[in-house]
């Protein structure tokens, strides 16, 4: 499955129709949730029949939305119940998770056309049922069979269309045979096992001054006023700019890495637990390691490469040459082994250990192990060695 995102520019009348559909879907969702509590039902086919009964009560209102859009609302509620029961089982098994029973919604941010109700008129127009012909920036053609289309509005007031397409997997041979281990950090965004480093752009830190100024302007506006609404959009656009800068950096860096190296080893980090450290939470969220590793994962598959996640435990404390454990607090940036005398930067030492552990790691890409058996054999690395020739 591939997802494509396009910017759309609905007219004022079309925006009103879209927002009306959002409100209809919100009311349908809340009504279904209320009925499920009374009838004690969580089955999808019962939700679908309830949607039909609800539409009969006020046809002039509920028929503003496309029929399959309303059926998708029942599917969303069914999935939320499935997730609720899954978390209940996880909590009973001992995991520390919040159960989170489905809540009533004050607003809905998107609507989904699961099967039909939309089509491309040309490269500049998208026809949507109950909405009309919407201008679209089709900067690239979707590949594969379009399965669903989702229309969403972000907090900055911009509208987007998301297409989920089913495409055939094409096996591609990577042109390079180079392998690499990557250690992500805050001092340097990434340290590669060949000695190269990628500077941390610190995008949020550099934009904080502007964000604070705009936030202060917003806080001084009277609640409910038109000026406050304008200031809120200005703040949302500023946050959107920061996010766009971050994703632009991550996309370019991940593309460059997967094109250069056919085998990539990274740490399997538990970022949710790492951000509990209030001294580093802002910096960890700013570098966005999770999105970076996710981009590497799916881009490596399309380029014919492989990505391996290894156990991160002790990668910074273990000597990459002799395996000796050394106490390494975060303030200590240079690794000095008392046993073999190895002296190097702690992040470079960790990248060597990540590279060495990749021989025992499981393939994390969604491609079967039998697709590229030659690369699987090449991943075996002798533990405790630096393997400078292969880097």
N, C-alpha and C positions, 0 to 999 in steps of 0.2 A: 504494500500500500504506500502510495506517495501523496503528500499534501502540498497544495499550491495555494499561495496567498496573493490576492490581487486587490488593488485599490479601486473602489467604485465611488461614483459621484452622483447620488440620487438628487433629484430636484426637491424643492420644498414640499410639494404635494406628495412625492414618493417617500420623503422622510416621515411625514405624518402617517402615511399608510403603514410604514415599517414599525413606527412606534406604537401604533394601534395594535399591530400583530403581537408586539412584545407584551402589551398589557393583556391581551386576550390569553396568550400563553401563560402569563403569570397567574391569572385568575383560574385557568384550567388546572394548573399545577396545584395551587392552594386548595381548590375544590376537591381534587382527587386525593390529596393528602388528608383532608378532613374526612372524606368518605372512607378512606382506608382505615382510619382510626375507629370509626363507628362500626364498619362492617368487618374489621379485623382481616382484611385481605391485602396480600402483597403480590398477587399473581398478575402477570402482564395482560393475559387475555381478559381478565376482569376489568383492568384499567381501560382497555380499549373499548369495551362495551359501555363503561361509565362515560367515556368521552362522547359517545353517540347520544346517550341520554341527556347529558348536560347541554349539548348543542340544540336539542329540541326545545329546551326551556326558554331560550331567547335566540332564535335563528338570526335576527337582524344584527345582533352583536357578535356572536361566535362565528358567523359565516364571513366575517372580515378576514379571517385567517384561512390559509390553504388547509385542506383536510389532513394531508399527511404531515403538515407541521404540527397539528394538534396531536396526532398519533405519536409523533416523536416526543412530545412532552410526557406522554404516559410511559414511553420507553425510558426516558431520563429518570422518572420517579422509580420505576422498577429497578433500574441500576443502582439508584441511591439506597434502596432497601437491600439489595444484594450486598453492597459494600458495608451496610450497617451490620448485617448478620455475619459477614466475614470478620469484621472487627470484634464482634462479640466473641467469636470462636478464638480469635487471637488473644483476647484479654483473658479468656478462661485458660488458655494454654500457658499463661504467664507473661506475655508480652505487655509492655507498658504503652498502651495505645488508648486514645480517647474513642469511646464507642460512637458518639455523635448520631443520635436519631435524626432522621430527615426533618428539616425545618421549613416553616412557611417562608416564602420569598417576598421581599418588598419590591423587587424588580428583577427582570430577566435581561441578560446582556446579549443574547444571541438566539436566533431561530435556525432550524435545520430543515432542509428539504431532502428527505432520505432517499427518494427514488426518482421522482419526476417533479414537474412544476417549474422547470428552468431550462433554458437552452441559449446557445450563442447565436445571435443574429448575424454578427460579423466580428471582426477583431476589435471593434469599439463599442459593441452593444451587447448587453445581457438581458434577456427577457425573463422576468420572474412573475409567476402567477400571483394575482391579487395586488401586484405592485406596479408593473409596467416595464418599459424598456429603460434600463439603467446604463449610463455610460460607464465603461470599465477600461482600465489600463491593462491590456493583455500583453505584458512585456515578454512572455514566453507561452508557448502553447502547451496545455496539459497533456501529458503522455499517459496512455492507457485509457481504460474505460472509467468514466466519471460515475462514482457511486452516490456520493452525497454532496450537497452544497450548503454551506453555513454562512449566514450574513451576521456580521457583528459590528458593533460600534464601540470604539474605545473611549476612554475618559476625556480625550482631547477633542471629541466630536467627529473623528474620522471614521469612515465606513469601509469595511473590507469584506471580500467574498473569499471563502476558503473552500477548495475542492479536494475531496478525497478520491483518489484514482487508484484503480487496480491495474498494475502493470506487470508484465512478465519479467522475471529476473534474468538478466543477461550476465553470463559469466565472462569476466574480463581478466586478462592476465596483466599483472602489474609490471610496468617496464623496468622497475628497479628491484634489486635484491638486497638493498640495505635495510638494516634493522636498527631500532633505537629504543632506548628507555627514557621516559620522561618523568621528572619529578616536578610537580606544581608547587608553588609557594607564594609568599607575599612580597618578600624582598625582590626576587625575580619571579615573573609570572610562571616561567617554565625553565628548567635546566635539563638539557639533553645529555645523554651519556657520551656523546662525542665532544663534550666540552663547551658547546654553544649555549648561550643563555638568551632568553627573551625578556625584555624589560617589562615591568608592570606599568601599564598606562595610567593607573589610578584615576579612572574617569570620574567616579563619584566624588573623590576628594577634590579634584580640580574644579568641579561644578558646584561645590557646596556653597560658596560665597553667593553665587547667583540664586541658588535655590533658597537660601535663607532670606535673601532680600525679597523675593517674590512671595514666600510664605508669610513674611511679616506684613506685606501689603494686603494679602488675603485676610489675615487675622484682624485687620483694622476695619474691614468692610462690614456693613450692617447685614446681619443674617436675613436671607430672603430677598435682598435687593438685587437689581440688575447688575450693579457694579461688582457685587460679590460673585455673581455667576461669571462675569467676564474675567475677574481675577482668578477664579478657579480653573478656567480653561487655559489661562496663561501659565499657571503652575503645572497643569497636566501636560501641556506641550513641552515645558522645560524638562519634566521627568521623562517624557517620551524621547526627547533628544538625547538624554543620558543613556537610556536603554538602547537607542539606535546606534550610538557610538560604540557601546560595549559589544553589541551583536556584530557590528561591522568588523571590529578588531578580531573577535573570535572566529568569524567565518573566514576571514582572510588567512589567519594563522593556521587554522585547522586544514584549510584547503592546501596551503603550502606544505604542511607536514605530510599529509596523506599522499600527495603527489611525489614527494621525495623518498619516503620510506614505505616499504611493503609490509613491514612488521613493526608494530608499535606496542610497547608495554607501558602501562600506567598503573597507578595505585587504585584499589577499590575502596575509595574513601567514604566514610559515613559522615557526610557534610552536616546533616541535621544535628548530630551530637556536637560537632565542632563549633557551630555557631552559638552554643550555650556559653562559651567563653566571651563575656561581655567586653573584654579588652580587644578581641580580634574579630568580633562578629561583623562589624561594618566592613572591615578590610576583606574578610572572607566572602561576604555577599557581593562586594564590588568586583572581585576577580572572577566570580561565577565559574568555578571549577566544574560543577555538574553539567552546565550547558556545553562547556568546552569538550568534556569527555564524551558527551552524547553526540556532538557534532563529529568528533573523530570516529566514533563507532559506525555511524551510518555512512559517512563519506569513505571510510576505509573499505566498506563492502562494495560500493559503486566503483571504486578504483581498482578492485581486485586484490586489495591488501587484507590484513587481519589486525585486529586489536585485541590485546590480552590484558585483563585486570588481575593484579597480583595482590596478595595480602600485604597491607601497608605496615603491619606491626614490626617495629624495630628497624625499618629501613634507614633511618637517620642515625641509629645507635650502633649498628653493626658495621664492622670494618669490612669493606668490600674486597680486601686482599687476603685476610687471614680469618675473618669471622668473629673477631673478638668484640664483645659488647662493651661499650663505653657510655658513661652517663653524659647525655647531651641535652641540657636545658635549652630553651629557645633563644636565650641570650648568647649562647655560644655558637658562633657562626663557622668556626674552623674545626674540622675533625682531625684529631691527633691520636693515633693508635699507639698505646704504650707497648704493645707486643712486637709489631713489625716496623713501627716508625713511620707509617703512612700519614702524610699531612696533605689535606686538600679541603675544599669547601664542603660543608655538610650536605648541601643540595646535590653537588656532583657525586659525592659518595652514595647518597640515596639513589640517584639515577643509575649508578652501577649495580646496586643491589636489586633494583626493580628489573633491570635488564637480565640479571642472573636468575631471578625467581620466575621469569616468564616461561622457563622450560617446564615448570610444574603447574602453570596456571591453566584454567579452562578457557576455551575460546568464548568471548562474550558477544561476538557478532551473530546476527540471526541467520547464518548460513550453515548448512550441514557440514559436519567434519569431513565428509567424503568428497567435498567439492574440490579442495586443493590439498591433497595429501602430501604433496612435495613440500609445501610450506610448513605443514605440521611437523614433519621430520626435522626441518631446519630450525625449529624453535627450541630444541633441546640444547641447553647450555650447561656446561659443567659448573656445579655450585662452588662458590668460593673463588672464582677467577674473574678477572676484569675483562678478558676477551678484547683487548685493544685492537687486534687485527680485524675482527669482524665488525667493530664499530666504525 
